[in-house]
């Protein structure tokens, strides 16, 4: 298959793995963080870690949107779902993430009006077909998903829909990358930057990391050849002592990003501080509906009682999202925490690190 088989070619991958090993010779132990959850799945799926020399360690970052959504958001969503006039709509992964007392899937089993949708436009269609109900869409995701939700809100405003609302948990990735670097709990020697996000925001935003913190940044695709070449490029920067932003994923990610998508984000959202699971509140890392679209903001329109969120027990998802721990470090992993009965979001999402390890590395 053109443009896929080439990037999964076994011979090319082996040659690149050899080149990575040669490039790593004599270097101290290095940790390279893949930010995107899709990268984590590909790394596990194709056995990339087993192809690397012992001094190169890949660590997973906070690039799974379901995983970084805090439990407080889940608890609020369940409070919305208990309102008799509400139909709560969500992507499938979110429905299975445990809150403090339950999950949306469990609430659905109890008879709550919780619907699984594939897009915000599906939720709008549901609102149009149910004028007597108020439809709330759970908006989560990074810069890749937020333009689609923004487009749905532009459409809803144009159609003067009065029963469609969004509970925004959208986030932007760069502040989280900077927060991890500044935190210093885990030493990050290089980043494999998120490819999907980069198709939207472009190349320039990562110059903050490379320039200010002197950490190599490479935007890499998701196939094994992409990832191995991206690692080689990071090591080349480390050897030359010239940290910068490089784009391996040139066939999709462009320097200027997607201007139409960025314009949609700016039309609908404002940037505010936001809570990230396991990391805490990160300044200017969340996207919330601006004043122009405030009539569609579920948090402003619906009143709910204050929700008391309980901390996770028997789950180290927060440490995994920061790159401090791996799934095998969790005593619950593959024992009391499985995809069928998850204790935390990292085991639920198809992009979660625990789900990836469970599927491909045990």
Order of alpha helices (4+ residues) and beta strands (2+ residues): alpha-beta-alpha-beta-alpha-alpha-beta-alpha-alpha-beta-alpha-beta-alpha-beta-beta-alpha-beta-alpha-beta-alpha-beta-alpha-beta-beta-alpha-alpha-alpha-alpha
